[in-house]
């Protein structure tokens, strides 16, 4: 609501007879409008802070999961190489390929989510 709209609303009220009352009412409406804008911006800022905190937690969880996932895949390859475990060559190739694809995919997803383009 802009100032002209507020003045129009106030001037259309018949109970306000003089200019002082009109100016006082207009000022109250303008201040009320500004208070609501400030409250809305404060809520938006609080939401952005919460999003940032959740993104940080989410990125740590994804990073931890991917580290464990890669460690398990590497451990399986080493166990097969040392002879403690046997897997066919095609299974090892599939394990390493899917591990690499998952790491690249999750890294891409997380970075796009954390560092997305902000609309202006």
C-alpha positions as CSV (number, residue, x, y, z in Angstrom):
1,X,0.0,0.0,0.0
2,X,1.5,3.4,-0.9
3,X,1.0,6.7,0.7
4,X,-1.6,8.0,-1.9
5,X,-3.8,4.9,-1.2
6,X,-3.5,5.5,2.5
7,X,-4.4,9.2,2.2
8,X,-7.3,8.3,0.0
9,X,-8.6,5.8,2.6
10,X,-8.2,8.2,5.4
11,X,-9.7,11.2,3.5
12,X,-12.8,9.1,2.7
13,X,-13.6,8.6,6.3
14,X,-16.3,11.2,7.4
15,X,-15.5,11.1,11.1
16,X,-12.1,12.8,10.6
17,X,-13.0,16.4,10.2
18,X,-9.8,18.4,10.4
19,X,-6.3,18.2,8.9
20,X,-4.6,17.3,12.1
21,X,-6.7,14.2,12.6
22,X,-6.3,13.3,9.0
23,X,-2.5,13.6,9.2
24,X,-2.4,11.7,12.4
25,X,-4.4,8.8,11.0
26,X,-2.4,8.8,7.8
27,X,0.8,8.6,9.9
28,X,-0.5,5.8,12.0
29,X,-1.5,3.8,8.9
30,X,1.9,4.4,7.3
31,X,3.7,3.4,10.5
32,X,1.6,0.3,10.7
33,X,2.4,-0.6,7.2
34,X,6.1,-0.2,7.8
35,X,5.9,-2.3,11.0
36,X,4.3,-5.1,9.0
37,X,7.0,-4.8,6.3
38,X,9.8,-5.0,9.0
39,X,8.1,-8.0,10.6
40,X,7.9,-9.8,7.3
41,X,11.6,-9.1,6.5
42,X,12.5,-10.3,10.0
43,X,10.7,-13.6,9.3
44,X,12.4,-13.9,5.9
45,X,15.8,-13.4,7.5
46,X,15.0,-16.0,10.2
47,X,14.0,-18.5,7.5
48,X,17.2,-17.9,5.6
49,X,19.3,-18.4,8.8
50,X,17.4,-21.7,9.4
51,X,18.0,-22.8,5.8
52,X,21.7,-22.1,6.1
53,X,22.0,-24.1,9.4
54,X,20.1,-27.0,7.9
55,X,22.2,-27.0,4.7
56,X,25.3,-27.1,6.9
57,X,24.0,-30.1,8.8
58,X,22.9,-31.8,5.6
59,X,26.3,-31.3,3.9
60,X,28.1,-32.8,6.9
61,X,25.8,-35.8,6.9
62,X,26.2,-36.4,3.1
63,X,30.0,-35.9,3.4
64,X,30.2,-38.4,6.3
65,X,28.0,-40.9,4.4
66,X,30.1,-40.7,1.3
67,X,33.4,-41.1,3.2
68,X,32.1,-44.3,4.8
69,X,30.7,-45.5,1.5
70,X,34.0,-45.0,-0.2
71,X,36.0,-46.5,2.7
72,X,33.9,-49.6,2.5
73,X,34.4,-49.9,-1.3
74,X,38.1,-49.4,-1.0
75,X,38.3,-51.9,1.9
76,X,36.5,-54.5,-0.3
77,X,39.0,-53.9,-3.1
78,X,41.9,-54.3,-0.7
79,X,40.5,-57.4,0.8
80,X,40.1,-58.9,-2.6
81,X,43.6,-57.8,-3.6
82,X,45.1,-59.4,-0.4
83,X,43.1,-62.6,-1.0
84,X,40.9,-62.4,2.1
85,X,37.8,-62.0,-0.1
86,X,37.0,-63.1,-3.6
87,X,34.8,-61.2,-6.0
88,X,34.7,-61.5,-9.8
89,X,36.5,-58.9,-11.7
90,X,33.2,-57.6,-13.2
91,X,31.8,-57.2,-9.7
92,X,34.8,-55.2,-8.6
93,X,34.7,-53.0,-11.8
94,X,31.0,-52.4,-11.1
95,X,31.6,-51.6,-7.5
96,X,34.3,-49.0,-8.3
97,X,32.3,-47.5,-11.2
98,X,29.2,-47.1,-9.2
99,X,31.1,-45.7,-6.2
100,X,32.8,-43.1,-8.5
101,X,29.4,-42.2,-10.1
102,X,27.7,-41.9,-6.7
103,X,30.5,-39.6,-5.4
104,X,30.4,-37.4,-8.4
105,X,26.6,-37.3,-8.5
106,X,26.2,-36.5,-4.8
107,X,28.9,-33.9,-4.9
108,X,27.2,-32.2,-7.8
109,X,23.8,-32.4,-6.1
110,X,25.1,-31.0,-2.8
111,X,27.1,-28.2,-4.4
112,X,24.2,-27.1,-6.5
113,X,22.0,-27.1,-3.4
114,X,24.4,-25.3,-1.2
115,X,25.6,-22.8,-3.8
116,X,22.5,-22.2,-5.9
117,X,22.0,-19.1,-7.9
118,X,20.0,-16.6,-6.0
119,X,17.2,-14.9,-7.8
120,X,17.4,-11.1,-7.7
